[in-house]
Amino acid sequence: MKMKHMGMAKLYCFALVLVLAFGLSSSTRVPRVRKHYVKFINNLNNKVLNVNCKNQKPYIDLNLHILLPKEEYEFNYIIGRDMTFSCNLRHGFTSTDFPVSDRAIKRECGGNHCIWKAQDDGVYLLNRKMNQYKYKYGWDKGP
């Protein structure tokens, strides 16, 4: 009878070790890191495009990027609640400011890769699912 209790005790200990091992391994998984990618394409007719993107909280300034005709600029960031990047695009005396990281924009992009194209009549956003650019913003005239 004593041998039977010892065998059961060993079985319970082994089961406890297995449960603890599986519980610890599942709780220590590294969370999946998701990134959002933003690309700008200068499709202006022989003009330089200035791109400056910022996040307010925490404050991040990606500095000015000067794109010659047909050049591209891309940045990415880890998606988080506080990441609300907006960008200023300027050429000559015209410019436009707009958000590039809100949910509505991501839906319009068709995912986490948003591609913006600057043209003489305004700024377009690529819907990747339909593979079509949609007019989004016009250029504000300067003083």
NORRAKA-V979601 format. One record per pair of residues at least 24 apart in sequence whose ideal C-beta (glycine too) atoms are under 10 Angstrom apart, sorted by the first residue. I is the first residue (numbers start at 1). J is the second residue. Records with the same first field share a line. If there is no record, write none. Layout:
# NORRAKA-V979601
I: J, J
This chain:
# NORRAKA-V979601
33: 78, 79
34: 78, 79, 80, 112
35: 76, 77, 78, 79, 112, 113
36: 75, 76, 77, 78, 79, 80, 83, 85, 100, 101, 105, 106, 109, 111, 112, 113, 114
37: 74, 75, 76, 77, 109, 111, 112, 113, 114, 115
38: 62, 73, 74, 75, 76, 77, 85, 87, 100, 101, 105, 109, 112, 113, 114, 115, 116
39: 72, 73, 74, 75, 76, 100, 113, 114, 115, 116, 117, 126
40: 65, 67, 71, 72, 73, 74, 75, 87, 89, 100, 114, 115, 116, 117, 118, 123
41: 67, 70, 71, 72, 73, 74, 115, 116, 117, 118, 119, 124, 126, 133
42: 66, 67, 68, 69, 70, 71, 72, 73, 89, 91, 117, 118, 119
43: 67, 69, 70, 72, 116, 117, 118, 119, 120, 123, 124, 133
44: 68, 69, 70, 89, 91, 92, 117, 118, 119, 120
45: 69, 119, 120
46: 120
47: 91, 92, 94, 118, 120
48: 90, 91, 92
49: 73, 89, 90, 91, 92, 118, 123
50: 88, 89, 90, 91, 92, 95, 118
51: 75, 87, 88, 89, 90, 116, 118
52: 86, 87, 88, 89, 90, 95, 97
53: 77, 85, 86, 87, 88, 89, 100, 101
54: 84, 85, 86, 87, 88, 97
55: 80, 82, 83, 84, 85, 86, 100, 101
56: 82, 83, 84, 85, 86
57: 81, 82, 83, 84
58: 82, 83
60: 85
62: 87
64: 88, 90
67: 91, 118
72: 115, 117
73: 116
74: 113, 114, 115
75: 100
76: 112, 113
77: 101
79: 106, 112
87: 116, 123
89: 116, 118, 122, 123, 137, 139
90: 118, 139, 140, 142
91: 118, 120, 139
92: 139, 141, 142
93: 139, 140, 141, 142, 143
94: 120, 122, 138, 139, 140, 141, 142
95: 139, 140, 141, 142
96: 122, 123, 136, 137, 138, 139, 140
97: 137, 140
98: 123, 125, 136, 137
100: 125
105: 136
108: 134, 136
